[in-house]
Amino acid sequence: MDITIKTLGRIAQIEATVKELTAERDELRAEAVVQGWARWDVTVTTRAPSLAWWKENRPTVWEKYAQKSNTRRFKLNA
């Protein structure tokens, strides 16, 4: 039981550290973009139900139900 408490405590510490570092990273990324050292690249992808669903329900009209989604990636300007 003592090991369990120590383990859970360590997990909580690590999660707090990750949260702090993530906030710091986000601030630094924002600064890099403002300064022109980096940029956000956005990729548009099409999302739709699984192929099995389409084959069973609507094999010829997948475009009607497809959805677009965006993915942002942080890139350093080189």
mmJSON file of the N, C-alpha and C atoms, coordinates in Angstrom:
{"data_MODEL":{"atom_site":{
"group_PDB":["ATOM","ATOM","ATOM","ATOM","ATOM","ATOM","ATOM","ATOM","ATOM","ATOM","ATOM","ATOM","ATOM","ATOM","ATOM","ATOM","ATOM","ATOM","ATOM","ATOM","ATOM","ATOM","ATOM","ATOM","ATOM","ATOM","ATOM","ATOM","ATOM","ATOM","ATOM","ATOM","ATOM","ATOM","ATOM","ATOM","ATOM","ATOM","ATOM","ATOM","ATOM","ATOM","ATOM","ATOM","ATOM","ATOM","ATOM","ATOM","ATOM","ATOM","ATOM","ATOM","ATOM","ATOM","ATOM","ATOM","ATOM","ATOM","ATOM","ATOM","ATOM","ATOM","ATOM","ATOM","ATOM","ATOM","ATOM","ATOM","ATOM","ATOM","ATOM","ATOM","ATOM","ATOM","ATOM","ATOM","ATOM","ATOM","ATOM","ATOM","ATOM","ATOM","ATOM","ATOM","ATOM","ATOM","ATOM","ATOM","ATOM","ATOM","ATOM","ATOM","ATOM","ATOM","ATOM","ATOM","ATOM","ATOM","ATOM","ATOM","ATOM","ATOM","ATOM","ATOM","ATOM","ATOM","ATOM","ATOM","ATOM","ATOM","ATOM","ATOM","ATOM","ATOM","ATOM","ATOM","ATOM","ATOM","ATOM","ATOM","ATOM","ATOM","ATOM","ATOM","ATOM","ATOM","ATOM","ATOM","ATOM","ATOM","ATOM","ATOM","ATOM","ATOM","ATOM","ATOM","ATOM","ATOM","ATOM","ATOM","ATOM","ATOM","ATOM","ATOM","ATOM","ATOM","ATOM","ATOM","ATOM","ATOM","ATOM","ATOM","ATOM","ATOM","ATOM","ATOM","ATOM","ATOM","ATOM","ATOM","ATOM","ATOM","ATOM","ATOM","ATOM","ATOM","ATOM","ATOM","ATOM","ATOM","ATOM","ATOM","ATOM","ATOM","ATOM","ATOM","ATOM","ATOM","ATOM","ATOM","ATOM","ATOM","ATOM","ATOM","ATOM","ATOM","ATOM","ATOM","ATOM","ATOM","ATOM","ATOM","ATOM","ATOM","ATOM","ATOM","ATOM","ATOM","ATOM","ATOM","ATOM","ATOM","ATOM","ATOM","ATOM","ATOM","ATOM","ATOM","ATOM","ATOM","ATOM","ATOM","ATOM","ATOM","ATOM","ATOM","ATOM","ATOM","ATOM","ATOM","ATOM","ATOM","ATOM","ATOM","ATOM","ATOM","ATOM","ATOM","ATOM","ATOM","ATOM","ATOM","ATOM","ATOM"],
"id":[1,2,3,4,5,6,7,8,9,10,11,12,13,14,15,16,17,18,19,20,21,22,23,24,25,26,27,28,29,30,31,32,33,34,35,36,37,38,39,40,41,42,43,44,45,46,47,48,49,50,51,52,53,54,55,56,57,58,59,60,61,62,63,64,65,66,67,68,69,70,71,72,73,74,75,76,77,78,79,80,81,82,83,84,85,86,87,88,89,90,91,92,93,94,95,96,97,98,99,100,101,102,103,104,105,106,107,108,109,110,111,112,113,114,115,116,117,118,119,120,121,122,123,124,125,126,127,128,129,130,131,132,133,134,135,136,137,138,139,140,141,142,143,144,145,146,147,148,149,150,151,152,153,154,155,156,157,158,159,160,161,162,163,164,165,166,167,168,169,170,171,172,173,174,175,176,177,178,179,180,181,182,183,184,185,186,187,188,189,190,191,192,193,194,195,196,197,198,199,200,201,202,203,204,205,206,207,208,209,210,211,212,213,214,215,216,217,218,219,220,221,222,223,224,225,226,227,228,229,230,231,232,233,234],
"type_symbol":["N","C","C","N","C","C","N","C","C","N","C","C","N","C","C","N","C","C","N","C","C","N","C","C","N","C","C","N","C","C","N","C","C","N","C","C","N","C","C","N","C","C","N","C","C","N","C","C","N","C","C","N","C","C","N","C","C","N","C","C","N","C","C","N","C","C","N","C","C","N","C","C","N","C","C","N","C","C","N","C","C","N","C","C","N","C","C","N","C","C","N","C","C","N","C","C","N","C","C","N","C","C","N","C","C","N","C","C","N","C","C","N","C","C","N","C","C","N","C","C","N","C","C","N","C","C","N","C","C","N","C","C","N","C","C","N","C","C","N","C","C","N","C","C","N","C","C","N","C","C","N","C","C","N","C","C","N","C","C","N","C","C","N","C","C","N","C","C","N","C","C","N","C","C","N","C","C","N","C","C","N","C","C","N","C","C","N","C","C","N","C","C","N","C","C","N","C","C","N","C","C","N","C","C","N","C","C","N","C","C","N","C","C","N","C","C","N","C","C","N","C","C","N","C","C","N","C","C","N","C","C","N","C","C"],
"label_atom_id":["N","CA","C","N","CA","C","N","CA","C","N","CA","C","N","CA","C","N","CA","C","N","CA","C","N","CA","C","N","CA","C","N","CA","C","N","CA","C","N","CA","C","N","CA","C","N","CA","C","N","CA","C","N","CA","C","N","CA","C","N","CA","C","N","CA","C","N","CA","C","N","CA","C","N","CA","C","N","CA","C","N","CA","C","N","CA","C","N","CA","C","N","CA","C","N","CA","C","N","CA","C","N","CA","C","N","CA","C","N","CA","C","N","CA","C","N","CA","C","N","CA","C","N","CA","C","N","CA","C","N","CA","C","N","CA","C","N","CA","C","N","CA","C","N","CA","C","N","CA","C","N","CA","C","N","CA","C","N","CA","C","N","CA","C","N","CA","C","N","CA","C","N","CA","C","N","CA","C","N","CA","C","N","CA","C","N","CA","C","N","CA","C","N","CA","C","N","CA","C","N","CA","C","N","CA","C","N","CA","C","N","CA","C","N","CA","C","N","CA","C","N","CA","C","N","CA","C","N","CA","C","N","CA","C","N","CA","C","N","CA","C","N","CA","C","N","CA","C","N","CA","C","N","CA","C","N","CA","C","N","CA","C","N","CA","C","N","CA","C","N","CA","C"],
"label_alt_id":[null,null,null,null,null,null,null,null,null,null,null,null,null,null,null,null,null,null,null,null,null,null,null,null,null,null,null,null,null,null,null,null,null,null,null,null,null,null,null,null,null,null,null,null,null,null,null,null,null,null,null,null,null,null,null,null,null,null,null,null,null,null,null,null,null,null,null,null,null,null,null,null,null,null,null,null,null,null,null,null,null,null,null,null,null,null,null,null,null,null,null,null,null,null,null,null,null,null,null,null,null,null,null,null,null,null,null,null,null,null,null,null,null,null,null,null,null,null,null,null,null,null,null,null,null,null,null,null,null,null,null,null,null,null,null,null,null,null,null,null,null,null,null,null,null,null,null,null,null,null,null,null,null,null,null,null,null,null,null,null,null,null,null,null,null,null,null,null,null,null,null,null,null,null,null,null,null,null,null,null,null,null,null,null,null,null,null,null,null,null,null,null,null,null,null,null,null,null,null,null,null,null,null,null,null,null,null,null,null,null,null,null,null,null,null,null,null,null,null,null,null,null,null,null,null,null,null,null,null,null,null,null,null,null],
"label_comp_id":["MET","MET","MET","ASP","ASP","ASP","ILE","ILE","ILE","THR","THR","THR","ILE","ILE","ILE","LYS","LYS","LYS","THR","THR","THR","LEU","LEU","LEU","GLY","GLY","GLY","ARG","ARG","ARG","ILE","ILE","ILE","ALA","ALA","ALA","GLN","GLN","GLN","ILE","ILE","ILE","GLU","GLU","GLU","ALA","ALA","ALA","THR","THR","THR","VAL","VAL","VAL","LYS","LYS","LYS","GLU","GLU","GLU","LEU","LEU","LEU","THR","THR","THR","ALA","ALA","ALA","GLU","GLU","GLU","ARG","ARG","ARG","ASP","ASP","ASP","GLU","GLU","GLU","LEU","LEU","LEU","ARG","ARG","ARG","ALA","ALA","ALA","GLU","GLU","GLU","ALA","ALA","ALA","VAL","VAL","VAL","VAL","VAL","VAL","GLN","GLN","GLN","GLY","GLY","GLY","TRP","TRP","TRP","ALA","ALA","ALA","ARG","ARG","ARG","TRP","TRP","TRP","ASP","ASP","ASP","VAL","VAL","VAL","THR","THR","THR","VAL","VAL","VAL","THR","THR","THR","THR","THR","THR","ARG","ARG","ARG","ALA","ALA","ALA","PRO","PRO","PRO","SER","SER","SER","LEU","LEU","LEU","ALA","ALA","ALA","TRP","TRP","TRP","TRP","TRP","TRP","LYS","LYS","LYS","GLU","GLU","GLU","ASN","ASN","ASN","ARG","ARG","ARG","PRO","PRO","PRO","THR","THR","THR","VAL","VAL","VAL","TRP","TRP","TRP","GLU","GLU","GLU","LYS","LYS","LYS","TYR","TYR","TYR","ALA","ALA","ALA","GLN","GLN","GLN","LYS","LYS","LYS","SER","SER","SER","ASN","ASN","ASN","THR","THR","THR","ARG","ARG","ARG","ARG","ARG","ARG","PHE","PHE","PHE","LYS","LYS","LYS","LEU","LEU","LEU","ASN","ASN","ASN","ALA","ALA","ALA"],
"label_asym_id":["A","A","A","A","A","A","A","A","A","A","A","A","A","A","A","A","A","A","A","A","A","A","A","A","A","A","A","A","A","A","A","A","A","A","A","A","A","A","A","A","A","A","A","A","A","A","A","A","A","A","A","A","A","A","A","A","A","A","A","A","A","A","A","A","A","A","A","A","A","A","A","A","A","A","A","A","A","A","A","A","A","A","A","A","A","A","A","A","A","A","A","A","A","A","A","A","A","A","A","A","A","A","A","A","A","A","A","A","A","A","A","A","A","A","A","A","A","A","A","A","A","A","A","A","A","A","A","A","A","A","A","A","A","A","A","A","A","A","A","A","A","A","A","A","A","A","A","A","A","A","A","A","A","A","A","A","A","A","A","A","A","A","A","A","A","A","A","A","A","A","A","A","A","A","A","A","A","A","A","A","A","A","A","A","A","A","A","A","A","A","A","A","A","A","A","A","A","A","A","A","A","A","A","A","A","A","A","A","A","A","A","A","A","A","A","A","A","A","A","A","A","A","A","A","A","A","A","A","A","A","A","A","A","A"],
"label_entity_id":["1","1","1","1","1","1","1","1","1","1","1","1","1","1","1","1","1","1","1","1","1","1","1","1","1","1","1","1","1","1","1","1","1","1","1","1","1","1","1","1","1","1","1","1","1","1","1","1","1","1","1","1","1","1","1","1","1","1","1","1","1","1","1","1","1","1","1","1","1","1","1","1","1","1","1","1","1","1","1","1","1","1","1","1","1","1","1","1","1","1","1","1","1","1","1","1","1","1","1","1","1","1","1","1","1","1","1","1","1","1","1","1","1","1","1","1","1","1","1","1","1","1","1","1","1","1","1","1","1","1","1","1","1","1","1","1","1","1","1","1","1","1","1","1","1","1","1","1","1","1","1","1","1","1","1","1","1","1","1","1","1","1","1","1","1","1","1","1","1","1","1","1","1","1","1","1","1","1","1","1","1","1","1","1","1","1","1","1","1","1","1","1","1","1","1","1","1","1","1","1","1","1","1","1","1","1","1","1","1","1","1","1","1","1","1","1","1","1","1","1","1","1","1","1","1","1","1","1","1","1","1","1","1","1"],
"label_seq_id":[1,1,1,2,2,2,3,3,3,4,4,4,5,5,5,6,6,6,7,7,7,8,8,8,9,9,9,10,10,10,11,11,11,12,12,12,13,13,13,14,14,14,15,15,15,16,16,16,17,17,17,18,18,18,19,19,19,20,20,20,21,21,21,22,22,22,23,23,23,24,24,24,25,25,25,26,26,26,27,27,27,28,28,28,29,29,29,30,30,30,31,31,31,32,32,32,33,33,33,34,34,34,35,35,35,36,36,36,37,37,37,38,38,38,39,39,39,40,40,40,41,41,41,42,42,42,43,43,43,44,44,44,45,45,45,46,46,46,47,47,47,48,48,48,49,49,49,50,50,50,51,51,51,52,52,52,53,53,53,54,54,54,55,55,55,56,56,56,57,57,57,58,58,58,59,59,59,60,60,60,61,61,61,62,62,62,63,63,63,64,64,64,65,65,65,66,66,66,67,67,67,68,68,68,69,69,69,70,70,70,71,71,71,72,72,72,73,73,73,74,74,74,75,75,75,76,76,76,77,77,77,78,78,78],
"pdbx_PDB_ins_code":[null,null,null,null,null,null,null,null,null,null,null,null,null,null,null,null,null,null,null,null,null,null,null,null,null,null,null,null,null,null,null,null,null,null,null,null,null,null,null,null,null,null,null,null,null,null,null,null,null,null,null,null,null,null,null,null,null,null,null,null,null,null,null,null,null,null,null,null,null,null,null,null,null,null,null,null,null,null,null,null,null,null,null,null,null,null,null,null,null,null,null,null,null,null,null,null,null,null,null,null,null,null,null,null,null,null,null,null,null,null,null,null,null,null,null,null,null,null,null,null,null,null,null,null,null,null,null,null,null,null,null,null,null,null,null,null,null,null,null,null,null,null,null,null,null,null,null,null,null,null,null,null,null,null,null,null,null,null,null,null,null,null,null,null,null,null,null,null,null,null,null,null,null,null,null,null,null,null,null,null,null,null,null,null,null,null,null,null,null,null,null,null,null,null,null,null,null,null,null,null,null,null,null,null,null,null,null,null,null,null,null,null,null,null,null,null,null,null,null,null,null,null,null,null,null,null,null,null,null,null,null,null,null,null],
"Cartn_x":[0.827,0.0,0.865,1.972,2.876,3.43,3.711,4.212,3.139,1.885,0.774,0.653,0.722,0.621,1.783,2.989,4.152,4.008,3.542,3.373,2.336,1.207,0.163,0.627,1.394,1.948,2.91,3.737,4.705,3.983,2.919,2.12,1.545,1.015,0.453,1.524,2.733,3.832,4.194,4.301,4.663,3.582,2.317,1.23,1.256,1.562,1.663,2.82,3.948,5.107,4.794,4.135,3.769,2.848,1.89,0.958,1.709,2.638,3.436,4.3,4.958,5.825,5.028,3.84,2.99,2.596,2.251,1.896,3.097,4.277,5.49,5.775,5.635,5.853,4.898,3.629,2.64,2.981,3.453,3.871,5.07,6.041,7.224,6.878,5.972,5.537,4.867,4.002,3.324,4.342,5.34,6.391,7.177,7.487,8.229,7.442,6.128,5.299,5.269,5.086,5.05,6.365,7.48,8.795,9.13,8.341,8.597,9.589,9.888,10.838,10.161,8.833,8.09,6.713,5.958,4.614,3.762,2.478,1.544,1.134,1.361,0.887,-0.408,-1.421,-2.714,-2.919,-3.232,-3.514,-4.999,-5.678,-7.096,-7.224,-7.949,-8.187,-9.688,-10.085,-11.489,-11.731,-12.731,-13.08,-14.462,-14.65,-15.936,-16.088,-17.307,-17.474,-16.593,-16.456,-15.578,-16.036,-15.093,-15.391,-16.446,-16.402,-17.4,-18.804,-18.947,-20.25,-20.711,-19.819,-20.183,-20.605,-19.865,-20.206,-21.586,-21.924,-23.209,-24.354,-24.156,-25.263,-25.372,-24.287,-24.324,-23.103,-22.987,-21.754,-21.477,-22.457,-22.219,-22.269,-22.515,-22.694,-21.774,-20.554,-19.675,-19.35,-19.262,-18.896,-19.926,-21.182,-22.246,-22.02,-21.468,-21.304,-19.876,-18.956,-17.567,-17.46,-16.573,-16.352,-14.899,-14.645,-13.285,-12.817,-11.546,-10.967,-9.603,-9.177,-7.896,-6.93,-5.669,-4.615,-3.557,-3.25,-2.218,-0.909,0.165,1.489,2.42,3.181,4.142,5.406,5.851,7.045,7.98,9.248,10.252,10.53,10.698,11.058,12.526,12.841,14.236,14.675],
"Cartn_y":[-1.193,0.0,1.248,1.227,2.372,2.676,1.623,1.797,2.429,2.046,2.596,4.095,4.519,5.943,6.708,6.165,6.822,6.924,5.841,5.83,6.853,6.888,7.853,9.284,9.485,10.813,11.241,10.325,10.619,10.936,10.182,10.447,11.86,12.251,13.595,14.664,14.433,15.383,15.513,14.402,14.412,15.122,14.84,15.501,17.013,17.462,18.896,19.51,18.802,19.292,19.376,18.357,18.355,19.531,19.796,20.908,22.245,22.443,23.668,23.802,22.717,22.757,22.96,22.389,22.583,24.052,24.688,26.11,26.944,26.62,27.337,27.129,25.887,25.594,26.396,26.459,27.186,28.674,29.25,30.654,30.863,29.962,30.08,29.907,29.003,28.836,30.106,30.686,31.922,33.023,33.142,34.144,33.878,32.619,32.267,32.643,32.444,32.81,34.326,35.05,36.514,37.065,36.482,36.959,36.521,35.611,35.142,33.99,33.386,32.27,30.945,30.911,29.674,30.022,28.983,29.18,27.954,28.116,26.999,26.587,25.337,24.786,24.046,24.299,23.642,22.659,21.433,20.392,20.062,20.082,19.748,18.293,17.528,16.123,15.86,14.849,14.476,13.291,13.426,12.359,11.838,10.565,9.939,8.677,8.151,6.87,5.79,4.673,3.592,3.02,2.435,1.827,0.731,-0.008,-1.056,-0.46,0.684,1.346,1.733,2.323,2.749,1.566,0.476,-0.697,-1.231,-1.142,-1.674,-0.707,0.583,1.538,2.428,2.989,3.969,3.845,2.797,2.576,3.613,4.39,5.32,6.793,7.123,8.538,9.008,8.482,8.806,10.29,10.973,12.396,13.238,12.851,13.593,13.622,12.548,12.434,12.699,12.871,13.12,14.489,14.61,15.869,16.272,17.567,18.084,18.362,18.117,18.475,19.101,19.939,20.629,20.11,20.0,19.619,20.704,21.274,22.302,21.671,22.008,21.515,22.714,22.714,23.78,23.485,24.444,24.264,25.441,25.138,26.192,26.666,27.967,28.509,28.251,27.654,27.339,28.03],
"Cartn_z":[0.0,0.0,0.0,0.737,0.779,-0.614,-1.388,-2.747,-3.624,-3.412,-4.183,-3.959,-2.716,-2.384,-2.998,-2.898,-3.488,-5.005,-5.61,-7.063,-7.501,-6.831,-7.18,-6.944,-5.876,-5.613,-6.702,-7.132,-8.201,-9.512,-9.794,-10.996,-10.942,-9.798,-9.637,-9.844,-9.317,-9.507,-10.979,-11.654,-13.071,-13.887,-13.596,-14.32,-14.109,-12.895,-12.62,-13.404,-13.435,-14.178,-15.675,-16.204,-17.623,-17.928,-17.04,-17.244,-17.283,-16.359,-16.323,-17.577,-17.959,-19.134,-20.417,-20.489,-21.66,-21.797,-20.683,-20.707,-21.152,-20.642,-21.036,-22.524,-22.999,-24.417,-25.291,-24.888,-25.674,-25.756,-24.649,-24.647,-25.566,-25.494,-26.347,-27.821,-28.118,-29.504,-30.02,-29.206,-29.602,-29.875,-29.014,-29.199,-30.484,-30.762,-31.973,-33.227,-33.193,-34.34,-34.503,-33.399,-33.45,-33.998,-33.588,-34.021,-35.453,-36.015,-37.368,-37.445,-36.323,-36.291,-36.605,-36.512,-36.716,-37.268,-37.631,-38.162,-37.818,-37.961,-37.83,-39.23,-39.601,-40.858,-40.579,-41.387,-41.211,-42.356,-42.015,-42.993,-42.922,-44.059,-44.107,-44.538,-43.748,-44.073,-44.09,-44.791,-44.859,-43.93,-43.083,-42.154,-42.522,-42.373,-42.682,-41.838,-41.779,-41.07,-41.689,-40.988,-41.432,-42.769,-43.477,-44.766,-44.628,-43.539,-43.325,-43.274,-42.612,-42.548,-43.941,-44.727,-46.081,-46.936,-46.865,-47.673,-47.311,-46.04,-45.59,-45.839,-45.606,-45.604,-46.845,-47.267,-48.362,-49.26,-50.001,-50.756,-51.845,-52.272,-53.394,-53.009,-51.75,-51.407,-50.28,-50.184,-49.064,-48.989,-50.129,-50.121,-49.374,-49.445,-48.761,-47.253,-46.701,-45.256,-44.766,-45.681,-45.293,-44.633,-43.672,-42.964,-43.091,-43.195,-43.239,-41.816,-41.557,-40.266,-40.514,-39.6,-39.711,-38.662,-39.051,-38.128,-38.161,-36.997,-36.924,-36.494,-37.181,-36.813,-36.682,-35.6,-35.343,-36.132,-36.947,-37.774,-37.599,-37.425,-37.369,-38.783,-38.939,-40.242,-40.487,-41.596,-41.89,-43.161],
"occupancy":[1.0,1.0,1.0,1.0,1.0,1.0,1.0,1.0,1.0,1.0,1.0,1.0,1.0,1.0,1.0,1.0,1.0,1.0,1.0,1.0,1.0,1.0,1.0,1.0,1.0,1.0,1.0,1.0,1.0,1.0,1.0,1.0,1.0,1.0,1.0,1.0,1.0,1.0,1.0,1.0,1.0,1.0,1.0,1.0,1.0,1.0,1.0,1.0,1.0,1.0,1.0,1.0,1.0,1.0,1.0,1.0,1.0,1.0,1.0,1.0,1.0,1.0,1.0,1.0,1.0,1.0,1.0,1.0,1.0,1.0,1.0,1.0,1.0,1.0,1.0,1.0,1.0,1.0,1.0,1.0,1.0,1.0,1.0,1.0,1.0,1.0,1.0,1.0,1.0,1.0,1.0,1.0,1.0,1.0,1.0,1.0,1.0,1.0,1.0,1.0,1.0,1.0,1.0,1.0,1.0,1.0,1.0,1.0,1.0,1.0,1.0,1.0,1.0,1.0,1.0,1.0,1.0,1.0,1.0,1.0,1.0,1.0,1.0,1.0,1.0,1.0,1.0,1.0,1.0,1.0,1.0,1.0,1.0,1.0,1.0,1.0,1.0,1.0,1.0,1.0,1.0,1.0,1.0,1.0,1.0,1.0,1.0,1.0,1.0,1.0,1.0,1.0,1.0,1.0,1.0,1.0,1.0,1.0,1.0,1.0,1.0,1.0,1.0,1.0,1.0,1.0,1.0,1.0,1.0,1.0,1.0,1.0,1.0,1.0,1.0,1.0,1.0,1.0,1.0,1.0,1.0,1.0,1.0,1.0,1.0,1.0,1.0,1.0,1.0,1.0,1.0,1.0,1.0,1.0,1.0,1.0,1.0,1.0,1.0,1.0,1.0,1.0,1.0,1.0,1.0,1.0,1.0,1.0,1.0,1.0,1.0,1.0,1.0,1.0,1.0,1.0,1.0,1.0,1.0,1.0,1.0,1.0,1.0,1.0,1.0,1.0,1.0,1.0,1.0,1.0,1.0,1.0,1.0,1.0],
"B_iso_or_equiv":[0.0,0.0,0.0,0.0,0.0,0.0,0.0,0.0,0.0,0.0,0.0,0.0,0.0,0.0,0.0,0.0,0.0,0.0,0.0,0.0,0.0,0.0,0.0,0.0,0.0,0.0,0.0,0.0,0.0,0.0,0.0,0.0,0.0,0.0,0.0,0.0,0.0,0.0,0.0,0.0,0.0,0.0,0.0,0.0,0.0,0.0,0.0,0.0,0.0,0.0,0.0,0.0,0.0,0.0,0.0,0.0,0.0,0.0,0.0,0.0,0.0,0.0,0.0,0.0,0.0,0.0,0.0,0.0,0.0,0.0,0.0,0.0,0.0,0.0,0.0,0.0,0.0,0.0,0.0,0.0,0.0,0.0,0.0,0.0,0.0,0.0,0.0,0.0,0.0,0.0,0.0,0.0,0.0,0.0,0.0,0.0,0.0,0.0,0.0,0.0,0.0,0.0,0.0,0.0,0.0,0.0,0.0,0.0,0.0,0.0,0.0,0.0,0.0,0.0,0.0,0.0,0.0,0.0,0.0,0.0,0.0,0.0,0.0,0.0,0.0,0.0,0.0,0.0,0.0,0.0,0.0,0.0,0.0,0.0,0.0,0.0,0.0,0.0,0.0,0.0,0.0,0.0,0.0,0.0,0.0,0.0,0.0,0.0,0.0,0.0,0.0,0.0,0.0,0.0,0.0,0.0,0.0,0.0,0.0,0.0,0.0,0.0,0.0,0.0,0.0,0.0,0.0,0.0,0.0,0.0,0.0,0.0,0.0,0.0,0.0,0.0,0.0,0.0,0.0,0.0,0.0,0.0,0.0,0.0,0.0,0.0,0.0,0.0,0.0,0.0,0.0,0.0,0.0,0.0,0.0,0.0,0.0,0.0,0.0,0.0,0.0,0.0,0.0,0.0,0.0,0.0,0.0,0.0,0.0,0.0,0.0,0.0,0.0,0.0,0.0,0.0,0.0,0.0,0.0,0.0,0.0,0.0,0.0,0.0,0.0,0.0,0.0,0.0,0.0,0.0,0.0,0.0,0.0,0.0],
"pdbx_formal_charge":[null,null,null,null,null,null,null,null,null,null,null,null,null,null,null,null,null,null,null,null,null,null,null,null,null,null,null,null,null,null,null,null,null,null,null,null,null,null,null,null,null,null,null,null,null,null,null,null,null,null,null,null,null,null,null,null,null,null,null,null,null,null,null,null,null,null,null,null,null,null,null,null,null,null,null,null,null,null,null,null,null,null,null,null,null,null,null,null,null,null,null,null,null,null,null,null,null,null,null,null,null,null,null,null,null,null,null,null,null,null,null,null,null,null,null,null,null,null,null,null,null,null,null,null,null,null,null,null,null,null,null,null,null,null,null,null,null,null,null,null,null,null,null,null,null,null,null,null,null,null,null,null,null,null,null,null,null,null,null,null,null,null,null,null,null,null,null,null,null,null,null,null,null,null,null,null,null,null,null,null,null,null,null,null,null,null,null,null,null,null,null,null,null,null,null,null,null,null,null,null,null,null,null,null,null,null,null,null,null,null,null,null,null,null,null,null,null,null,null,null,null,null,null,null,null,null,null,null,null,null,null,null,null,null],
"auth_seq_id":[1,1,1,2,2,2,3,3,3,4,4,4,5,5,5,6,6,6,7,7,7,8,8,8,9,9,9,10,10,10,11,11,11,12,12,12,13,13,13,14,14,14,15,15,15,16,16,16,17,17,17,18,18,18,19,19,19,20,20,20,21,21,21,22,22,22,23,23,23,24,24,24,25,25,25,26,26,26,27,27,27,28,28,28,29,29,29,30,30,30,31,31,31,32,32,32,33,33,33,34,34,34,35,35,35,36,36,36,37,37,37,38,38,38,39,39,39,40,40,40,41,41,41,42,42,42,43,43,43,44,44,44,45,45,45,46,46,46,47,47,47,48,48,48,49,49,49,50,50,50,51,51,51,52,52,52,53,53,53,54,54,54,55,55,55,56,56,56,57,57,57,58,58,58,59,59,59,60,60,60,61,61,61,62,62,62,63,63,63,64,64,64,65,65,65,66,66,66,67,67,67,68,68,68,69,69,69,70,70,70,71,71,71,72,72,72,73,73,73,74,74,74,75,75,75,76,76,76,77,77,77,78,78,78],
"auth_comp_id":["MET","MET","MET","ASP","ASP","ASP","ILE","ILE","ILE","THR","THR","THR","ILE","ILE","ILE","LYS","LYS","LYS","THR","THR","THR","LEU","LEU","LEU","GLY","GLY","GLY","ARG","ARG","ARG","ILE","ILE","ILE","ALA","ALA","ALA","GLN","GLN","GLN","ILE","ILE","ILE","GLU","GLU","GLU","ALA","ALA","ALA","THR","THR","THR","VAL","VAL","VAL","LYS","LYS","LYS","GLU","GLU","GLU","LEU","LEU","LEU","THR","THR","THR","ALA","ALA","ALA","GLU","GLU","GLU","ARG","ARG","ARG","ASP","ASP","ASP","GLU","GLU","GLU","LEU","LEU","LEU","ARG","ARG","ARG","ALA","ALA","ALA","GLU","GLU","GLU","ALA","ALA","ALA","VAL","VAL","VAL","VAL","VAL","VAL","GLN","GLN","GLN","GLY","GLY","GLY","TRP","TRP","TRP","ALA","ALA","ALA","ARG","ARG","ARG","TRP","TRP","TRP","ASP","ASP","ASP","VAL","VAL","VAL","THR","THR","THR","VAL","VAL","VAL","THR","THR","THR","THR","THR","THR","ARG","ARG","ARG","ALA","ALA","ALA","PRO","PRO","PRO","SER","SER","SER","LEU","LEU","LEU","ALA","ALA","ALA","TRP","TRP","TRP","TRP","TRP","TRP","LYS","LYS","LYS","GLU","GLU","GLU","ASN","ASN","ASN","ARG","ARG","ARG","PRO","PRO","PRO","THR","THR","THR","VAL","VAL","VAL","TRP","TRP","TRP","GLU","GLU","GLU","LYS","LYS","LYS","TYR","TYR","TYR","ALA","ALA","ALA","GLN","GLN","GLN","LYS","LYS","LYS","SER","SER","SER","ASN","ASN","ASN","THR","THR","THR","ARG","ARG","ARG","ARG","ARG","ARG","PHE","PHE","PHE","LYS","LYS","LYS","LEU","LEU","LEU","ASN","ASN","ASN","ALA","ALA","ALA"],
"auth_asym_id":["A","A","A","A","A","A","A","A","A","A","A","A","A","A","A","A","A","A","A","A","A","A","A","A","A","A","A","A","A","A","A","A","A","A","A","A","A","A","A","A","A","A","A","A","A","A","A","A","A","A","A","A","A","A","A","A","A","A","A","A","A","A","A","A","A","A","A","A","A","A","A","A","A","A","A","A","A","A","A","A","A","A","A","A","A","A","A","A","A","A","A","A","A","A","A","A","A","A","A","A","A","A","A","A","A","A","A","A","A","A","A","A","A","A","A","A","A","A","A","A","A","A","A","A","A","A","A","A","A","A","A","A","A","A","A","A","A","A","A","A","A","A","A","A","A","A","A","A","A","A","A","A","A","A","A","A","A","A","A","A","A","A","A","A","A","A","A","A","A","A","A","A","A","A","A","A","A","A","A","A","A","A","A","A","A","A","A","A","A","A","A","A","A","A","A","A","A","A","A","A","A","A","A","A","A","A","A","A","A","A","A","A","A","A","A","A","A","A","A","A","A","A","A","A","A","A","A","A","A","A","A","A","A","A"],
"auth_atom_id":["N","CA","C","N","CA","C","N","CA","C","N","CA","C","N","CA","C","N","CA","C","N","CA","C","N","CA","C","N","CA","C","N","CA","C","N","CA","C","N","CA","C","N","CA","C","N","CA","C","N","CA","C","N","CA","C","N","CA","C","N","CA","C","N","CA","C","N","CA","C","N","CA","C","N","CA","C","N","CA","C","N","CA","C","N","CA","C","N","CA","C","N","CA","C","N","CA","C","N","CA","C","N","CA","C","N","CA","C","N","CA","C","N","CA","C","N","CA","C","N","CA","C","N","CA","C","N","CA","C","N","CA","C","N","CA","C","N","CA","C","N","CA","C","N","CA","C","N","CA","C","N","CA","C","N","CA","C","N","CA","C","N","CA","C","N","CA","C","N","CA","C","N","CA","C","N","CA","C","N","CA","C","N","CA","C","N","CA","C","N","CA","C","N","CA","C","N","CA","C","N","CA","C","N","CA","C","N","CA","C","N","CA","C","N","CA","C","N","CA","C","N","CA","C","N","CA","C","N","CA","C","N","CA","C","N","CA","C","N","CA","C","N","CA","C","N","CA","C","N","CA","C","N","CA","C","N","CA","C","N","CA","C","N","CA","C","N","CA","C","N","CA","C"],
"pdbx_PDB_model_num":[1,1,1,1,1,1,1,1,1,1,1,1,1,1,1,1,1,1,1,1,1,1,1,1,1,1,1,1,1,1,1,1,1,1,1,1,1,1,1,1,1,1,1,1,1,1,1,1,1,1,1,1,1,1,1,1,1,1,1,1,1,1,1,1,1,1,1,1,1,1,1,1,1,1,1,1,1,1,1,1,1,1,1,1,1,1,1,1,1,1,1,1,1,1,1,1,1,1,1,1,1,1,1,1,1,1,1,1,1,1,1,1,1,1,1,1,1,1,1,1,1,1,1,1,1,1,1,1,1,1,1,1,1,1,1,1,1,1,1,1,1,1,1,1,1,1,1,1,1,1,1,1,1,1,1,1,1,1,1,1,1,1,1,1,1,1,1,1,1,1,1,1,1,1,1,1,1,1,1,1,1,1,1,1,1,1,1,1,1,1,1,1,1,1,1,1,1,1,1,1,1,1,1,1,1,1,1,1,1,1,1,1,1,1,1,1,1,1,1,1,1,1,1,1,1,1,1,1,1,1,1,1,1,1]
}}}
